[in-house]
Structures are given as C-alpha cells and as structure tokens.
Amino acid sequence: MNVVLSRRDKEKKSRTRLFIEAGVIVALMILTMVVLPLVLEDFRLKLVGRFLAMAIVALGIDLIWGYTGLLSLGHGIFFALGGYAFAMYLNLQLPEGEMPEFFMLYGVEKLPIFWEPFRSLPFTLIAMVVIPGIIAGILGYLVFRNRIKGVYFSIITQAALLVFFNFFNGQQKLINGTNGLKTDSSFFFGQRVGEPSTQLIFYEITIVCVLLVYLLCRWLTSGRFGRLLIAIRDDETRVRFTGYDPTWFKVVVFAISGAIAGISGALYTVQSGIITPNFMEVSFSIEMVIAVAVGGRGTLSGAILGTILVNAVRTYLSESFPEIWLFFQGALFLIVVTVLPDGIVGWVKDVLLVQIRRLTGRDHPLTYPAIAEDPVIQSEKEQLTKDEV
C-alpha cells in the first residue's frame, strides 16, 4: 500500500515540478517579449534574439543527447540547412525577371531549378523544417541500423558535418559558396529585413518558437515516449530484449532534433543578416553542445539557460577583453564542466534544493514517504523498545 502511495506521490510531485518549470519558462519569455524591447537598444536586442534562436537548437540537442544519450557533433548541418532555406526565399524577393546579384557575378543566366520552389513562403516554411528533418532521419537510419552508438556516433556526425561544409563551400555558382547568402538587405512583406521594426518582429517570433519547441520537447519527454528514450540511454540492450526496436525510436528523435535545428537556423539567419558554410564548422556545433552541458543536459530548461548564459558571457568577454577573451571562455567552460558535471540546473536540483530541504527540516525519503506510519514498522519499533527495557 505504501509503495502505491509512494508512486502516486512521486507522480504528483513530478507533474507539479513540470507545471512549475513550464510556468516559470512561460513567464520569463513573456517578460522578455514585453520588457527587453523597451530597455535595450536595437543592437543588443538583436543579440538577445540570436541567443534565443540558438536556444532552440540547444533544445533539440538536449532531446537527442540528454534524454537519448546520443552526442551529436553535427547539428550545424541541420542548423545551416534551415538558414539557407529561408535565405533563399528572401533573396528571391525581387522584381519579376530579376535574379540574386551573385548569379550575375558568376555568369549564371538562368535561375537554378532547385531555387524555384523557394519563391513560395509556405513551401519555404515547410522546407526549413522538413528538409533538415529528412536529412537527419536518413543519416540516423544509416547509422542506427548498424547499432552504432557512443563515441563512434559522435565521430560519424562530425564527419558528415565536414562533408556538408566542403560541399556548400565549393558551390559558388549555386549558393554563393564561401560568401553565403545575405538577408539584411532583402525584403519581407515589403519591409527591409535589416530594419529595426522588422527585426523586432523576428525577435518576437523567436520567443514564440522557443516556447512552442520547449513545450513540444517537454511533451515528448514526459510521457511513455520520453521514458523509452531514457531507457535507451541507460540500457539499450535491455530495451531491445523487452521487445522494442530502439533503432526507429532513435531515428525519429534524431529527425525531430534535426527539424528543430532547422527552425533555429532560419531564425538565427534573419537576425544575423547572413548564412554561410561557416555555420557548418565543427567549432560551431561543439559550442552548441557545450551550452547544453553548462545548463544541464536532460533538463530542457538547462539547455535554454546554458545557451543564453554562454553566449552572453562570450559577448561580454569579447567586448571587454578582445585580445584574450578566448582564454577566459575556455577556462570558464572547463571550470563549469569539471565542477558542475550535471550543469547549473542539475546542481540546483540535486545539491542546492536538497540542502535547503535539509536546513528547513523538510527532507524525507522519496521511496517510502509513509514508512513511519506502517503498522509493521511501528510494531517492530515497539518490540525493540521493550527488549531494550
């Protein structure tokens, strides 16, 4: 009976924690939408918008790494694909018969056929989610069907990243190669993308997308699907013996993570003003992973917090110490990862809150909260007391 009550109490507390966490995230995001545009200048607000866009891809990485145990070092692929999709649409917002200027520089007289669908905004919005998701799903299937995991999976995703980087880097006549595609001088619904008013719109859209992606990830990880992902992370062999095929679950979650990265890339592109193959560099993907580690993997809220914190610290250090800021950044990462292996949110949940409960006298066993009221235990205590007397 006590075990049943304990499980119910744990489920109730778990749901309560989820509601509190979701409520805090929603409240902070609404505050961010209303207050920051009033107190920050345009340049700083654009930086915050980029940080929030990066928080979206961090949620996707946390989904595949924190909950499924698969460390991807190649999410820059999906991030850049989403950015290129939206940038292609913006570059085609020209008078009838005109093409983007860089085509003229390379002697291209006719628009490449794969550019044509990106004249449509609905197609572009779908493509910047679906294309990265499909590429991630195909890559995941090729890897997971051979039961590749651990460090080998990380190496393969990094190798795939290098392949995409070199391919996009050399396509001068198709996507402007190393120069990339600019977006700040393009027009979106008749408004120049680089204008502060337009950037404010994208900033607000980014906040909404962070909320939606967070709620999606929380929904995926809080039910049976999420418990299965954690089981795959902790003991994939046992999951396979229970009758489940982990391959398809990993393919699905990797595809979802890739699609989320595509959304992030598109929003980051319009707020940074350009998309280039540099977003497919290994260092950029590693920075995404570091941000999740700093915040606390397997927490979702930690992915958002870590991304914003890491990018804010990097911006401050690069402005204050332009010559040696990389050393400060590296030292900061090493300290956080070694001292706080579970990240900031993990430390708060596992250390700080536990200490607070102990100091306030509210600490109690989690497995059997009603054990002191068990009649059997009470009779044994009474018998021990009699024996001592």
N, C-alpha and C positions, 0 to 999 in steps of 0.2 A: 504493500500500500504506500509506504513511504517513498519507494522508488518511483511509483507512478506519479505521486505528488511532486517529487523532485523534478521529474521530466517536465511536468506541466509548468512548474515554477521557472525552470530554465528556458522553456519555450516562450513563456510570457515575458521574462526579462529580456530575452533576445529580441522579441518583437518591440518591446519598449525601447531598447537601445537603438534599433533600426529607425523607429519613428523619431527619436530624439536627434539622431545623427542627420536624418533626412531633413528634419525641421531646421536644424542649425545651418545646413548647407543652403537650403532654400532661402532662409532669412538673410544669410550673408550675400547670396547672389542678388537678391532684390535690393539690398543695401548698396551693393556695387553698381547696380543699374541706375540708381537714383542719385546717390551721394557723390561718387567719384567724378562723374561728368561735370559736377558743379564746382569742384575744388581743384581739379587737375587741369593743367594746360594741355593743349591738343597733342603735343609730342608725348607727354607722359601717359596720357590716356591711350594713345596708340600702343605704347609699350605694354600697358596692362592688358589690352586686347590681345596682343600677341602671346602674353603669358597664359591667358585663359585658353587661347586656341591650342597651345602646347599641352594644357591640362587635359584636353580631350584625348589626344593620342596617349597620354600617360594613363588614362582610364583603360584604354584598350590594352596597353602593355600589362597593366595590373591584372586584367582579366585573364590573359594568357600566361603570365608569369606568376603572379601572386596566388592565383586560385588553381591553375592547372599545372604549375611547376615547369613551364617551358620558357626558357630565357631566349627571347628573340633579339638578335642584334641587327636585324634588317628591316625594322619598321620604317626606316627612311624611304624605302621603295614605295610603300602604300601612301605615306605622307606626301611624297612628291607627285605621285600619280593623281591624287585628288587636287593638288595645287595646279598641275598642268591642265587638267580638265577645265577648271574654272578660268584659268588664264587664257586658254584657247577661246572660250566663249567671249571673254572681254575684248580680246584682240580682234575679234570679228565684228565688233560693233562699229562698223564703218559704213559710209555711203555705198549704195549699190554699185557693184563692179570693182570696188577697191579691195586690195589685199593688205595684210600687215606689211609694214615698210621693210622688214628684214628680208622678205622674199625677193624684193627688187634688188637688194644688195648682192644676192647670190644668183641672180639671173633666173629665178623661178617665175614663169609667166602664168601658170595656172595653179590655183589652189589645190594642194594635195587632197585626194578624195576622202581621207580619214578626218580631215578638218570640217567637212561639210556638215555633218550632224551637229557639230557644236555651235552652229548658228542658232539652235533652239535652246532656250533656257530650261524647259522641262527635261529635255534629253541630257543637258549638262548636269543638272541637279541629280538625276538618276545615275549618270555615268561616274560622277566623282565619288559615289558610294559603291556602286556595283562593280566597276572595273577593279578598284583595289581589293574588294572582297573576293572577286573571282580569281584574281592573280594569287591572293593569299590562300584561297581554297585549293587551287591547283598545286601550288608549292607545298602546302601542308599535306595533301594527299600523297604526293610523290615521296615525301619524307616519312610520314607516319605509317604508310602501308608496309614499309620495311622495318618498322619498330625502332626507328632512330630517335633517340632522345638524349637528354643531358647535354654535355659539352659538344657532342657531335651535331646536335640540332643547332646550337648556337653558331658553330663554325659554318654550317651549311647556309644559314640565313645571312651570315656575314659575307660569304662567297657570292650568294645571289645578289646582295647589295652592290658588290663590286662589279658584277656583270651588268647590272642595270645602269650603274654610274657611268661605266665606259661606253655603253651603248648610247645613252642620252647625250653624253659629252661629245660624241662624234657626229651627231645628226644636225649639222649646220643648216642644211637646206630644208629640213623638215620642221624643226622646233628651235632653231637658232642656237643649237649646240651649247657651248660654254657660256654664251651671253644670256641664255634663258629668255623668258617672256616677261616683259614689264606690264604692270597692271595699273600703276598710279595715274597714268595719262589716259587710260581708257575711260569709256563711259558706261554707266549702269543706269538704265531707265532715264537717260538724258542727263544724268549728273556725273561729273568727273569723279572717278573713284578716289583720287588723292585729296579731294576737298574735305575739310573738317566735318561738314554736315553729313557727307556720305560715310566717312569713317565712323562717325558716331552711330550710324545705323548698323554698320557691320559689327561694331563693338557690342551693341545691344543684342544682335542676332547671336553673337558668340556666347554671350552669357546664357541665353535661352538654350543653345545647343549643349552647353556644359551641363545644365540642369537635366535636359532630356537624356543625354548619354549617361549621366550618373544614375538616373532613375532606371534606365534600361539595364545597366550593369548590376545595380542593386537587385532588380527583379530577377535577373538571370542567376545571381549567386545566392539568393535567399531561399530558393525552393529546392526541389529534388535535383534539378539540373546542376545547381551550384554544389550540392552535396556530392554529386557524382564527380564533378571536376576536382573537388578536394580529395576525393578517394583516389582518383587517377594520379594526383600529385603525390599522395602519401604512399600508395602501394598499387601500382598499375597492374601487377601480376595478379593480385587478389581480385581486383575488379574484373579481369578477364576470366578468372575461374568462376566467378559468380554468374556468368552468362552474358555480360555486357561486352560490346566491342569498343574498346577505348579509341580505336582509330577514327571512327566517324565523329565521335564527340570532340576529339582534338581538332579534326578538320573544320568542324562547324565553328568552334570557338575561335580558331585561328582566322577563319574567314570573317567572322564578326569583328574581331580585333583589327583586321586589315581595313574593313569598311569604315570603322570608327576613325582610324588614322587618315583615311581619305577626306573625311569631313574636316578634320583638324588641319590638314594641309591646305584645303581650299580657303578656309577662314584665315589662316596664317598668311597665305599668299596675298590676299587683298589688303591686309593690314601692314605687310612689309613692303609691298609695292613691286615685288618681282619674285619669280620662281626660276631657279637654276638647278643644274645637276648637283650643285654643292649640297643640296638638301639630302642627297643620297650618299654623302660621305660617311665613313664609318664613325668618325668622332661625333657627328650629329646624332646618330642612333644611340650611341653609348651614353650621351648626355640625357637622352630620354629615360634610359634605364636607371641612371644614377639618380635622377629626380624622383623616380618611384621608390628607389631604395632609401633615399633620405626621408621621404614622407612616411614610408612604411608599406611594404608590399602586402597584398591580401587584405587591404582595408578600404580601398576606393577613395575615401576622404583623404587618406595619406598621399595618394597619387596627386590629387589636386593641390594639397598643401605643399608637398615637396616640390612640385613644378613651379609654383608661384614663388616659393622661398628661394630655390636655387637660381632662378632667372633674375629675381630681384637682387640677390646678393651679387651675382655676376655683373649686373648692370652697375651697381654701386661701386664695386671694386674696379671695374674697367674705367669708370669715370674719375674715381679718386686716385687710383694708382695705375695709370695707363701703361707703365713700363714693367711692373712686376705683378700685375693682378692675377696672371695665370698661376703663379706660385701660391698666392693666397687661396685661390679657388681650389687648387689641388690639395692643399693642406686641409681645407675645410671639409672636402669630400672624404679624405682619409680619416679625419677625426670622427665625423658623423658615422661613417660605416663601421669603424672599429669600436667606438664607444657605444653607439646605439645600433646594434646589428638588426634590430627589428624596426628601425626607423623612429621618427618622432612620435607618430600616433601609437605605434606598438609600445614605446616606452611609457607613454601616458597611460595606456590601458593596463599594462602588465606590471608597472612599477609604481607610478605616481598615484593612481587611483587605489591600488592595494594599500599603499602606505597611509593614504587619507582614511580609508575604511578602518585600518588598524588603530589609528590615532583617535578616531571618533567612536571606537568600540562597536562598529557595525560589521566587522569582518566575521564571516561564518562559513561553514563548509558548504560547497556548492553542490555536492553529490547527494547528501542526505541532510537537508536543512531541518528536518523534523526528527532527527535521530534521538535527541534528548527526550522526546515525548513518547518514544517507542516503549510499550509496556514490558517487552522482554528486557530491554536495556535497563529500565527502571528496577525491575525485579532483581537483575544481576547486581546492580549497584547497592540495593538494599541488603542482598545476601553478603556482599563483600564488607559492608559496614558492620553487619552482625558478627562476621568472622573476626574482624579486627577487634571488636569489643570483647 
